[in-house]
Amino acid sequence: MHTKEELCEKIKAVFPEIGTCGIDLKVDYDKQNKAWVVDLKKDQHELKTFLEDSEAQQCMDGKQCVSLGLQIGQLRKNIEQL
């Protein structure tokens, strides 16, 4: 399993327009749900999504970030509409 810092940096590498790790983008592992929580903030708006271990691993391995991309894109769209 990768660290939250590694996953955050990978997300920023794929989506550089998102923001700064730890400020606009936070990544933490939720042991209860056994999934990564991707927390995206802009101003007073905040949205979260879960990323399963297998999806996070595929993205980190450079194989596939499609599901993450769709989720991040949807989060950004929702924030922009608020």
C-alpha positions in Angstrom: 0.0 0.0 0.0 1.2 3.5 -0.8 1.3 6.4 1.6 -1.3 9.2 1.4 1.5 11.6 0.4 2.4 9.4 -2.6 -1.2 9.1 -3.7 -1.8 12.8 -3.3 1.3 13.6 -5.4 0.1 11.1 -8.1 -3.3 12.8 -8.2 -1.6 16.2 -8.6 0.7 14.8 -11.3 -2.3 13.6 -13.3 -4.5 16.7 -12.4 -2.1 19.6 -11.8 -5.0 22.1 -11.8 -6.4 20.7 -8.6 -4.3 22.6 -6.0 -1.9 22.0 -3.2 -1.6 18.7 -1.3 -2.8 19.2 2.2 -4.6 22.4 1.4 -6.9 22.1 -1.6 -6.5 18.3 -1.8 -6.3 15.9 1.1 -6.0 12.1 0.9 -6.5 9.9 3.9 -7.1 6.1 4.3 -10.4 5.2 5.9 -9.8 1.9 7.7 -13.5 1.3 8.4 -14.4 1.6 4.7 -11.1 0.2 3.5 -10.8 2.9 0.9 -9.0 6.2 0.3 -10.9 9.4 0.9 -10.1 12.1 -1.6 -11.2 15.5 -0.2 -11.2 18.4 -2.6 -11.8 21.9 -1.4 -12.3 25.3 -3.0 -13.1 28.3 -0.9 -15.9 27.3 1.5 -16.9 24.3 -0.7 -15.8 20.8 0.1 -16.5 17.5 -1.6 -15.3 14.0 -0.8 -15.1 10.7 -2.7 -13.9 7.2 -1.9 -11.3 5.4 -4.0 -11.0 1.7 -3.5 -7.6 0.1 -2.8 -7.4 -1.6 -6.1 -8.2 1.6 -8.0 -5.6 3.6 -6.1 -3.0 0.8 -6.8 -3.8 0.8 -10.5 -3.4 4.5 -10.7 -0.1 4.5 -8.7 1.2 1.8 -11.0 0.4 4.0 -14.0 -2.0 1.4 -15.4 -5.3 3.2 -15.0 -6.5 6.4 -13.4 -9.8 6.6 -15.4 -12.1 6.0 -12.4 -10.1 8.5 -10.3 -10.2 11.0 -13.2 -13.9 10.7 -13.6 -14.4 11.2 -9.9 -12.1 14.1 -9.6 -13.7 15.7 -12.7 -17.1 15.3 -11.2 -16.0 16.8 -7.9 -14.5 19.8 -9.8 -17.7 20.3 -11.8 -19.8 20.2 -8.7 -17.6 22.7 -6.9 -17.6 25.1 -9.9 -21.5 24.9 -10.0 -21.8 25.8 -6.3 
